[in-house]
Structures are given as C-alpha cells and as structure tokens.
Amino acid sequence: MNASLNSLLKSASKIRSIPGLNVLSPSAAAVPSGSDIAGFVEAQKLAQQGAREVAGMLQEGWTEIQAAELLNTWLADHGVRAWFHKAFVWYGDRTRFRGVKRYADYLPSKRVVRPGEVFILDVAPIVDGFICDIGFTGSLGANAEFDAARSFLGTLRDEIPGLFASQGSGFAVWTIVDQMIRDQGYENIHALYPFAVLGHRVHRMRATWSEQSFINFGWQSYWSFLSRGLFGQLLNVNHEGSVVGLWAIEPHVGGRDFGAKFEEILLVDESGARWIDDSGKIAEN
C-alpha cells in the first residue's frame, strides 16, 4: 500500500461521525452509560452461551454449514431477531484461512470436522439493540498444539487492556500484538481479515430493526459502520483516531495447520481499558 493511501486511511480513521447522520448514528468514540454497558454484557453472555452449547454438541462429520445453522437457530430460539453477522464456522486448516481467496470462502462450507481438529465459532447477534461479536475456539478431542495456542491467547487477553492504556492508539496496539504473535512463532491471521482488523467498534442500535442479512451480515452492520465514516470503526494498522469506547477485539493466531482466536468486548475510557465481563476466561473454555 503506497504512502499517500496510508495517509488518507489514517486521516479517515479520525472521523467520528458524519454531519447530517450523527443524530441517527452518534459517535461511538465515547464512554457508554452503565446501563448500556450492562446491555452489551448480557448480549455477549448470550452469544457465548450459544457458542459453548453448540461446541458441546459438535460431532464428527458435521459440516460447517450445519454447525452455523444450529448456532443461528439456538440464538433465534433465545430471542435474537437481528444480526450484526450470522454465524461463521471454520474447521481444521480453514481456521487459519488456508484456501481463502475471496469473501465467499469465509462463509460456512460443506467441510466436515474430524477428530482432533480445531474449530472456530464466530457470531454477532443484536440483543435488545446491543451489538456483540464473539469468537470461540475449541477442538474435537485432544489437541496439544491447540492447547498451547489457547494458552498464548490467554496471555494476549491479559496484555491487551494494558496496551490500550499505555499506547493510546490503535495502530500501536495492532503493531505490538502482531509482533507478539510472530515472536511466539505463530502467523497473524487477523491480518488476512477484510481491512486486516484486530477489532471493530460495537454500537447500540434500534432493537426493532430488520433481521434481514446480506452475505451473512445484517444490514445494521453496514449502516452502523458506513454512517460513521467506516475507518474510525475499524482497528487496524492505519487507525490513528480515538480509541475511547467499546471494541470487539479478535486476535487470531495461526499454527502449522490450524488457527485459534477469541473475541470479546473491551471498554476503553480515560482511566484505561478493561474487558466488560471477566466471567468467561479463555482457560475455562
């Protein structure tokens, strides 16, 4: 990417809201109220519970499509009517995006899960108007390499709030996390995401908005990002805007033939940064 484009993207990341749309889409670069934080916590807990339930039911021979549909159905049965994005599911080497060359390749496929393989469940329901986004990684049986990666993800989880507090910029956090991943001998897989995001903002939406989706993403996701200028909502190596507010943070590491990630909501305010809920430690997954 050339220097002029980098400079443009860094400037765009400082846009907090778009004049004329800021009444409908106020800046998310602000500390939410305590009651709003509680709403995001409840949304995240529901999504995590659904992922754990489906992970516990997963059986050899299930396709990614089957697991994704089950997770979507579980959440719908528990009251979800709208989506930031519906479930993504990846198995085996697809958890490190091997063979992913275009957007359609990210979507759940007919790939089946085999004993000992790593799997990732990633879903983002909207619960009572609160967007959340979670990622759950497990293995279908014992897998020592995955256990080591999960332990490292636990270390990253412990370190990330302090990085936000000490660095004060998105690009600095992205760069340090990238180096930590490489120093541990893993590949940075979130660098392969669209826009290479380590995370993105989460927003409060009208609870009554449509449940319609397009290529797995609810139309609320397009609105919530584009109506606020997009690039300030995406935490990547070009982000120089404010980091105050709520972020779904999703470090994703790649081993030899698998990937592993977590995704949780982080609150950044003037006093520092913290995960909004500490009841679900990675080591307990």
C-alpha positions in Angstrom: 0.0 0.0 0.0 1.5 3.3 -1.0 2.3 6.2 1.4 -0.4 8.5 0.1 -3.2 5.9 0.6 -1.9 5.1 4.0 -2.0 8.7 4.9 -5.6 9.0 3.6 -6.7 6.0 5.6 -5.1 7.3 8.8 -6.9 10.6 8.3 -10.2 8.8 7.6 -9.8 6.9 10.9 -10.1 10.2 12.8 -13.7 10.7 11.6 -16.1 10.1 14.5 -19.4 10.8 12.8 -20.8 12.2 9.6 -22.6 15.5 9.7 -26.3 15.1 9.0 -26.2 11.4 10.1 -24.8 12.0 13.6 -28.3 12.3 15.0 -29.1 8.8 13.9 -25.6 7.4 14.3 -23.9 9.3 17.1 -20.1 8.9 17.5 -19.1 5.7 19.2 -15.9 7.2 20.4 -17.5 7.9 23.8 -17.8 6.1 27.1 -21.3 4.4 27.2 -23.5 4.7 30.2 -23.5 2.0 32.9 -26.9 0.7 31.8 -25.7 0.4 28.2 -22.6 -1.5 29.3 -24.9 -3.9 31.1 -26.8 -4.4 27.9 -23.6 -5.2 26.0 -22.6 -7.7 28.7 -25.9 -9.5 28.5 -25.7 -9.7 24.7 -22.1 -11.1 24.9 -23.1 -13.7 27.6 -25.9 -15.0 25.4 -23.7 -15.3 22.4 -21.0 -17.0 24.4 -23.5 -19.4 25.9 -24.8 -20.3 22.5 -21.3 -21.0 21.1 -20.5 -23.2 24.1 -23.8 -25.1 23.7 -23.1 -25.8 20.0 -19.4 -26.6 20.6 -20.6 -29.2 23.2 -22.9 -30.8 20.6 -20.5 -30.8 17.7 -19.8 -34.3 16.3 -17.5 -35.8 13.7 -18.9 -35.4 10.2 -20.9 -32.3 10.9 -20.4 -29.6 8.2 -19.6 -26.0 8.9 -23.0 -25.2 7.5 -24.7 -27.5 9.9 -22.9 -26.0 12.9 -23.6 -22.4 11.8 -27.3 -23.1 11.2 -27.5 -24.7 14.7 -25.9 -21.7 16.3 -28.1 -19.3 14.5 -31.2 -21.3 15.4 -30.1 -21.5 19.1 -29.8 -17.8 19.3 -33.1 -17.2 17.4 -34.8 -19.6 19.9 -33.4 -17.4 22.7 -34.9 -14.2 21.3 -32.4 -12.9 18.7 -34.2 -11.2 15.8 -31.4 -9.2 14.2 -27.7 -9.7 13.5 -24.5 -7.8 13.1 -23.5 -11.0 11.4 -24.8 -14.6 11.5 -22.5 -17.5 12.4 -19.2 -18.2 10.7 -17.8 -21.6 11.4 -14.4 -23.0 10.3 -12.7 -26.4 10.8 -9.2 -27.6 10.6 -6.9 -25.7 8.3 -9.7 -23.4 7.4 -9.4 -22.0 10.9 -6.2 -20.4 9.6 -7.9 -19.3 6.3 -5.9 -21.7 4.2 -7.5 -21.6 0.8 -9.5 -18.5 1.5 -9.0 -16.2 -1.5 -12.3 -14.3 -1.8 -15.1 -13.3 0.5 -17.3 -16.3 -0.3 -14.5 -18.6 1.0 -15.1 -17.2 4.5 -18.7 -18.4 4.6 -19.6 -21.7 6.2 -18.9 -24.6 3.8 -19.6 -28.3 3.4 -16.2 -29.1 5.0 -16.7 -31.7 7.8 -15.0 -31.8 11.1 -12.7 -34.7 12.0 -11.4 -36.0 15.4 -8.7 -33.8 16.9 -9.4 -30.9 14.6 -9.7 -27.3 15.8 -12.9 -25.4 15.1 -14.0 -21.8 15.4 -17.5 -20.4 16.0 -17.9 -16.7 15.4 -21.2 -15.0 15.7 -22.6 -11.4 16.3 -26.2 -11.2 17.4 -28.0 -8.0 18.3 -29.8 -8.4 21.6 -32.3 -5.8 22.6 -30.5 -3.3 20.4 -27.0 -4.1 21.7 -24.5 -5.4 19.1 -22.0 -8.0 20.3 -19.4 -10.2 18.5 -17.8 -13.3 20.0 -15.3 -15.9 18.8 -15.0 -19.3 20.4 -12.2 -21.8 19.5 -12.2 -25.5 20.6 -11.1 -28.9 19.4 -13.0 -32.1 18.7 -10.9 -34.1 21.1 -7.4 -33.7 22.4 -5.0 -31.4 20.5 -1.8 -30.3 22.3 -0.9 -27.7 19.7 -4.3 -26.1 20.1 -3.8 -26.1 23.9 -0.6 -24.2 23.5 -2.2 -21.7 21.2 -5.1 -21.2 23.6 -2.6 -20.6 26.5 -1.0 -17.9 24.4 -4.3 -16.3 23.6 -4.9 -16.1 27.3 -1.6 -14.2 27.6 -2.7 -11.8 24.8 -6.0 -11.3 26.6 -4.2 -10.3 29.8 -1.9 -7.9 27.9 -4.3 -6.2 25.6 -6.0 -3.8 28.1 -2.7 -2.6 29.3 -1.6 -1.9 25.7 -4.6 0.3 25.0 -4.0 2.1 28.3 -0.3 2.7 27.6 -0.2 3.2 23.8 -3.3 5.3 23.3 -3.5 4.5 19.6 -5.0 1.7 17.5 -2.1 1.3 15.1 0.4 1.0 18.0 -1.7 -1.8 19.7 -2.1 -3.6 16.3 1.6 -3.4 15.7 2.6 -4.7 19.2 0.1 -7.6 19.1 1.3 -8.5 15.6 4.9 -8.7 16.9 3.9 -10.7 20.0 2.2 -13.2 17.7 5.2 -13.5 15.5 7.6 -13.8 18.4 5.6 -16.7 19.7 6.1 -18.5 16.3 2.5 -18.0 15.0 1.2 -16.2 12.0 -1.1 -13.2 12.3 -4.3 -14.4 10.8 -6.4 -11.4 11.6 -4.1 -9.6 9.1 -5.9 -11.7 6.5 -9.4 -10.4 7.5 -11.1 -7.8 5.3 -9.3 -4.5 6.3 -6.9 -6.5 8.4 -8.8 -5.7 11.6 -7.7 -6.6 15.1 -11.1 -5.3 16.2 -14.0 -3.1 15.4 -16.4 -0.9 17.3 -19.7 -2.2 18.6 -22.8 0.0 18.7 -26.2 0.3 20.2 -28.9 0.0 17.5 -32.7 0.3 17.5 -34.0 -3.0 18.8 -36.7 -3.2 16.2 -34.6 -3.0 13.1 -34.9 -5.7 10.4 -33.4 -9.2 10.7 -32.6 -9.3 7.0 -29.0 -10.1 6.1 -26.7 -10.0 3.1 -23.7 -12.3 2.7 -24.1 -13.2 6.4 -24.0 -9.6 7.6 -27.2 -7.9 8.9 -27.9 -4.6 7.2 -27.4 -2.9 10.6 -23.6 -3.7 10.3 -23.3 -1.8 7.0 -25.3 1.1 8.4 -23.5 1.3 11.8 -20.1 1.5 10.1 -20.7 3.4 6.9 -22.9 6.1 8.6 -20.0 6.8 10.9 -17.3 7.0 8.2 -16.2 3.3 8.4 -12.5 3.7 9.0 -12.8 5.1 12.5 -14.8 1.9 13.4 -12.0 -0.5 12.3 -8.9 -1.1 14.4 -6.1 -1.9 12.1 -2.6 -0.7 11.3 -3.9 2.6 9.9 -6.1 3.6 12.8 -5.0 6.9 14.4 -8.4 8.1 15.6 -9.8 8.0 19.2 -9.8 4.5 20.8 -12.3 5.6 23.5 -15.4 3.5 23.6 -16.3 -0.2 23.1 -14.4 -2.5 20.8 -14.9 -6.2 19.8 -11.3 -7.3 19.9 -10.4 -10.5 18.0 -6.7 -11.6 17.9 -6.4 -14.6 15.6 -3.2 -16.7 15.5 -2.2 -19.4 13.0 -0.2 -22.6 13.8 1.0 -25.2 11.3 -2.4 -26.4 10.2 -4.9 -24.6 12.4 -5.9 -21.2 13.7 -7.3 -20.0 17.0 -8.9 -16.8 18.2 -11.1 -15.2 20.9 -13.3 -12.2 20.5 -14.7 -10.1 23.4 -15.8 -6.6 24.0 -13.2 -4.2 25.5 -14.1 -0.9 27.1 -11.5 1.9 26.7 -12.0 5.1 28.7 -9.9 7.9 30.1 -8.8 5.8 33.0 -7.6 2.8 31.0 -9.2 -0.3 29.4 -10.9 -3.4 30.6 -12.9 -6.4 29.3 -16.6 -5.7 30.1 -17.1 -9.2 31.5 -14.5 -11.4 33.2 -16.7 -14.4 33.9 -15.6 -16.3 30.8 -11.8 -16.8 30.9 -10.2 -18.4 27.9 -8.7 -21.2 30.1 -12.2 -22.2 31.1 -13.5 -22.7 27.5 
